[in-house]
Each structure stands twice: as structure tokens, then as C-alpha cells.
Amino acid sequence: MVADLVRTWVAGWAVSRRTPPPVEKPWGSYIEVAGNADEVGRHVLPEAVELLVRRAAASVSVPRTWMKMPAEPEEIESWLPQGWAWEESGHLMAVDLTATDPVAPEGYTTTVETIGAVTYARVLDAAGEQAAQGQMASLGEAVVVDRVVTEEDHRRRGLGKFVMRTLADRAQEEGAVLGVLGATDAGRALYETLGWKKHATLAECVYRP
């Protein structure tokens, strides 16, 4: 189950970020990331198996290459050679989608636009400035939610929940039944209030020799 969710997340993340399609490797997938000063690419492993983790790590020679997998960092730390640095772990989450017919909080309006396989939800304040946003990549029966952000001046007003519910309703309209995402600690707290469940910790490390 977790391995399948990881594969869905990888595929959707690449669609959402408009990267080249993931390249299959013996240990999982590799995604090239362009135009990012902190990341040139990422290896994502659907399972944290020692042999595969070691092979993936040994294949990396380019600094700022990331590796992500469903595991607690302490479980795999001893498998990595020198040059790898730990970053804050994420959370792999999923939910069975339900419609809620959300209404924008008072004083805000929303726009929803689909370009290709990616749907963008934006919340605007009374002045027409962006207050919150989120997007999702459509993969048939599954969607991958990405880049949900509320601007500092508009937080604690329910905009994040509204964005998530808006995306979920659109996903259902398109025939999706499953939502998947990778969350930060702060994001996890929000998503859990909406019924999302954590299925694994996403251990994240980067090659900085």
C-alpha cells in the first residue's frame, strides 16, 4: 500500500511541477528538477530496502541531488556513505475523496483553472491580491495535491482548508477517488483536520559532499 502511494506521489509531483517524466531505476524513480538552486534532481524509493538504498546513494555524484523514501531517518542513516546530509522529514498522506461544496470565507473569492492535467485553485482578497493557493495533478482515479500555501497576512482564516476542499471537489467531479500528498509538519496538522491519514514518514536527504 505505501509503495503504491509513493509511486502515485512521484508521478503526480512530476506532472504538477512540469518536470520530465520520472525515469525508472532499479531502486525506484529519478526525477530531473530544472531551475531550482537547491535541487537538481531526486531519487524516490517506494521501499526502504538496504541494498536498494545503498545502490541509489552510490549512483549519485552530482551535488544537490536528493533522495526520498518511506522510512524513519534513524532506520537508514547507517546505510548512507559520507556526503549525505539529512533534511526535515515529510509525511506521506492520503484520503478517500469526498465532496463538501465549500464556500469561500467572507471577503474572499476563488478561481479554479485547469491547464493540461494540473488544476490550480487561487483565493483572492477584496483587493484582488492572492491570499492562498494550491494545485493538484490528475492521474485518473488519483490526484496528487501540491503547493498549498496561505500568505502570511491571511493565515488562520480557514483559507487552507477551503483550498483543499475546493481541489477535492474538482477531483471528484473529474472521477478521482483518492488523494495523495507529501506534507510538512505544519501541513500535516492542517490535512489531518480534513480527514487525511499519514501512511509513512518520508525520510529526505541530500548529497552535499
C-alpha positions in Angstrom: 0.0 0.0 0.0 2.7 2.5 1.0 4.8 1.6 -2.0 1.9 2.3 -4.3 1.2 5.6 -2.7 4.8 6.6 -3.1 4.7 5.7 -6.8 1.5 7.8 -7.2 3.0 10.7 -5.4 6.1 10.6 -7.6 4.1 10.5 -10.8 1.8 13.3 -9.7 4.6 15.5 -8.3 6.3 15.4 -11.7 3.1 16.3 -13.5 2.4 19.1 -11.1 5.9 20.6 -11.3 6.1 20.0 -15.1 9.4 18.2 -14.9 10.4 15.5 -17.4 8.7 12.2 -16.7 10.2 10.1 -13.9 12.9 7.7 -15.1 12.6 4.2 -13.7 15.7 2.9 -11.8 16.4 -0.4 -10.1 15.6 1.2 -6.8 12.6 3.4 -7.8 12.3 6.6 -9.8 14.6 9.6 -10.7 13.1 13.0 -11.5 15.2 15.7 -13.1 14.5 19.1 -11.5 15.4 22.2 -13.5 15.6 25.8 -12.3 15.9 25.0 -8.6 19.0 26.2 -6.8 18.6 23.7 -4.0 17.8 20.6 -6.1 19.0 19.3 -9.4 17.0 16.0 -9.2 15.6 13.5 -6.8 15.6 9.7 -6.4 12.4 8.4 -4.8 12.4 4.9 -3.5 9.0 3.2 -2.9 10.5 0.9 -0.3 13.4 1.4 2.1 15.4 -1.7 1.4 19.1 -1.6 2.5 20.5 -2.9 -0.8 18.5 -0.5 -2.9 19.2 2.5 -0.7 22.9 1.8 -0.9 22.7 1.4 -4.7 20.8 4.6 -5.1 23.2 6.5 -2.9 26.2 5.1 -4.7 24.8 6.1 -8.0 24.8 9.8 -7.1 27.8 12.0 -8.0 26.1 15.4 -8.6 25.7 17.7 -5.5 22.2 18.8 -4.6 20.7 15.5 -5.6 18.0 14.4 -3.2 16.8 11.0 -2.1 13.4 10.4 -0.5 11.8 7.2 0.8 9.2 5.9 3.3 11.3 5.4 6.4 12.3 6.9 9.7 15.8 8.5 9.2 17.4 6.5 12.0 16.4 3.3 10.2 18.6 4.1 7.2 21.2 6.5 8.4 23.9 3.8 8.7 23.3 2.8 5.1 24.4 6.1 3.6 28.0 6.9 2.7 29.7 10.2 3.6 28.4 13.3 1.8 24.7 12.8 2.5 23.0 15.3 4.8 19.6 14.9 6.5 16.8 17.4 5.9 13.4 17.7 7.6 11.4 14.6 7.1 8.0 14.8 5.4 4.8 12.8 5.7 3.1 10.7 3.0 -0.6 11.2 3.4 -3.8 10.0 1.5 -7.5 10.3 1.8 -10.6 8.9 0.1 -12.1 12.0 -1.6 -15.5 13.3 -0.6 -17.4 16.4 -1.8 -18.1 19.2 0.6 -19.3 22.1 -1.6 -17.0 24.6 0.1 -17.9 28.3 0.3 -15.1 30.9 0.3 -14.7 32.8 3.6 -16.3 36.2 3.7 -14.3 38.8 1.9 -12.6 36.3 -0.5 -13.2 35.0 -3.9 -11.8 32.0 -5.7 -10.7 31.0 -9.2 -10.2 27.4 -10.4 -8.3 26.7 -13.6 -7.2 23.5 -15.3 -4.2 23.5 -17.6 -3.5 20.1 -19.0 -3.5 17.7 -16.1 -3.0 20.3 -13.4 -5.7 22.2 -11.7 -4.9 25.5 -9.9 -7.1 27.0 -7.1 -6.4 30.5 -6.1 -8.1 32.6 -3.4 -8.1 36.4 -3.8 -8.8 39.0 -1.2 -11.0 42.1 -1.7 -8.2 43.9 -3.5 -7.7 41.1 -5.9 -4.4 40.0 -4.4 -3.6 36.3 -4.0 -4.3 35.2 -0.4 -3.9 31.4 -0.8 -3.3 28.8 -3.5 -3.0 25.1 -4.2 -2.8 22.8 -7.1 -3.2 19.2 -8.0 -2.1 16.8 -10.7 -4.7 14.4 -12.1 -3.8 10.8 -12.6 -7.1 9.2 -13.5 -8.6 7.8 -10.3 -6.0 9.6 -8.1 -4.9 13.2 -7.7 -1.7 14.5 -6.1 -2.1 17.8 -4.2 0.8 20.2 -4.2 2.0 23.7 -3.3 -0.8 24.6 -0.9 0.2 27.9 0.6 -1.6 30.7 2.5 0.0 34.1 2.6 1.2 35.3 6.0 -1.4 38.1 6.3 -4.3 35.8 5.6 -3.5 32.8 7.8 -5.8 31.4 10.5 -8.9 32.3 8.5 -9.7 28.8 7.0 -8.2 29.5 3.6 -6.0 26.4 3.6 -9.0 24.2 4.3 -11.0 25.9 1.7 -8.3 25.4 -0.9 -8.1 21.7 -0.1 -11.8 21.2 -0.2 -12.1 23.1 -3.5 -9.5 20.9 -5.0 -11.1 17.7 -3.6 -14.5 18.7 -5.1 -13.0 19.3 -8.5 -11.1 16.0 -8.3 -14.3 14.2 -7.6 -16.1 15.9 -10.5 -13.3 14.5 -12.7 -13.8 11.0 -11.4 -10.9 10.7 -8.9 -11.5 8.8 -5.7 -8.0 9.0 -4.0 -6.0 12.0 -2.9 -2.2 11.7 -2.1 0.3 14.3 -1.0 3.7 14.8 0.7 3.3 17.1 3.7 5.5 19.2 6.0 4.8 19.1 9.8 2.6 22.2 9.6 0.8 20.9 6.5 0.2 17.6 8.2 -1.7 19.3 11.1 -4.0 21.0 8.6 -4.6 18.0 6.4 -5.4 15.7 9.4 -8.3 18.1 10.3 -9.7 17.3 6.8 -9.5 13.5 7.2 -6.2 12.9 5.6 -4.2 10.0 7.1 -0.4 9.6 7.4 0.8 6.4 5.9 4.6 6.8 6.3 7.3 9.2 7.2 9.2 10.5 4.1 12.9 10.5 5.0 14.7 13.1 3.0 18.4 13.6 2.5 20.6 15.5 0.0 24.0 14.9 -1.4 26.4 17.6 -0.3 30.0 16.3 -0.5 
